[in-house]
Amino acid sequence: MSMSGQPQFRYTQTPSKVIHLRNLPWECGEEELVELCKPFGKVINTKCNVGANKNQAFVEFAEQSQAISMVSYYASSSEPAQIRGKTVYIQYSNRHEIVHSRSPGDVPGNVLLVTLENVEPGDVSIDVIHLVFSAFGFVHKIATFEKAAGFQALIQFSDVETASEARNQLDGRSIPRYLLPAHVNTCNLRITYSAHTDLNIKFQSHRSRDYTNPYLPVNPTAVDGIMQPTVGPDGKKTEPESNVLLASIENMQYAVTLDVLYTVFSAFGPVQKIAIFDKNGGTQALIQYSDIATATVAKNALEGHCIYDGGYCKLHLSYSRHTDLNIKAFSDKCRDYTVPDPSTLSAPPVPGLTTAGASAWPNTSAAAPGTAMQPPVPGNQASSWDPTMIARPGYPPVPGSFPGQGYPPSSTYPMYPPPSVAVGSSPTGAAPAGMGQPGVPPNSAPRGVSPSGQPSYYGH
């Protein structure tokens, strides 16, 4: 019997080569367990500090008979098992072997997960990573990325042995100083095993490489490190330029459509492609120009400005890592302005509408010099965006336009009849009687226009 009145053994327990020890001193280590058990046989495994109070342990013998010998001895002995003067309770375990649970990072594999400490993404190039790890064997693939843990890389070797050798030699070490940029003092490597066995590299770039496939497509960003961050004279990293802008839109009181973005960004040069998407609960868009210079001008002019008055739809712009957006289909979220819209080309002609010279997309280059098209404003909200960032110039007259009209006459919609034509009739037959211009309340005249005769409707 134990000192606490509880039985020291469970006589009905099924014998096992693993024994369970209770009431151990909390600081009891593996050596003390082995010392207690080795008179009865060979101990092949132990597990200490088990349980809520860390006062239990398991000991596995090489043979079940050895465990039976120990349990039987202390069951019949007048002297209980003790460690540091404390009685230890012994019984057979329900398990037949001790299994140490290991995290995925401890299970050897041919792919290593490397965390590069004390650096930011782009500080250490993929070529430097390849140089360091290829010293231990042929590196098949590398993929770099950013996670909460920081800048990380997956390095794939041909076999587990090579990967294990690289891990054992490099874990906790630092990349040689001469391989690092001037503003980086040190880069420590923390290496574990990855659960991956074969990385899926879709193209060669500054972020990913497949050294086994020379025919893999090359992303333009991989050439000469175009997208690698550069360091300015003050030692701070500067943002790499690109022909694609990433626009984050804040305070979206009004919907921002493709047409709105096209109108705003076309003022600085031809827009090739636009893609709108939602990310982190906000709306973002990618706008592609033909060259970096045009994108830079647009970014500098529009950064921090609002599309609409009142601080609505504020633009925050940065350069994207993309260089050519892949627009596979036309929708209300993405469009490729370098090719015509198939739905527009196949649409049947509308009687009474002029189609000559019509384009599938708006053409802002046809606007009068010194003017810029303004995006459609919902609810008669006045637009605040001015691409020139100066006072708006006066609208020069365009032949055939209405007085004060700031854009050329449309080739798609018919002109309103002159005063000599009776109100309610249309010389082209395209506009039904009494029909007003879209976006203008019926029977209302714009400011500064005489109500006599046919009113000329245009946006201010």
CORSUL-V716524 format. One record per run of one state. SS is the DSSP state (a for helix, b for strand, c for the rest). FROM is the first residue (numbers start at 1). TO is the last residue. Records with the same first field share a line. If there is no record, write none. Layout:
SS->FROM-TO  FROM-TO
//
This chain:
c->1-17  23-29  41-42  51-55  62-63  77-81  84-85  88-88  93-103  107-110  118-125  137-138  148-149  158-159  171-173  175-176  180-187  194-203  205-207  211-217  219-219  226-229  232-236  239-243  251-257  267-270  280-281  290-291  303-305  309-311  320-333  337-341  346-363  367-377  381-382  384-460
b->18-22  43-50  56-61  82-83  86-87  89-92  111-117  139-147  150-157  174-174  188-193  204-204  208-210  218-218  230-231  237-238  244-250  271-279  282-289  306-308  312-319  334-336  383-383
a->30-40  64-76  104-106  126-136  160-170  177-179  220-225  258-266  292-302  342-345  364-366  378-380
//
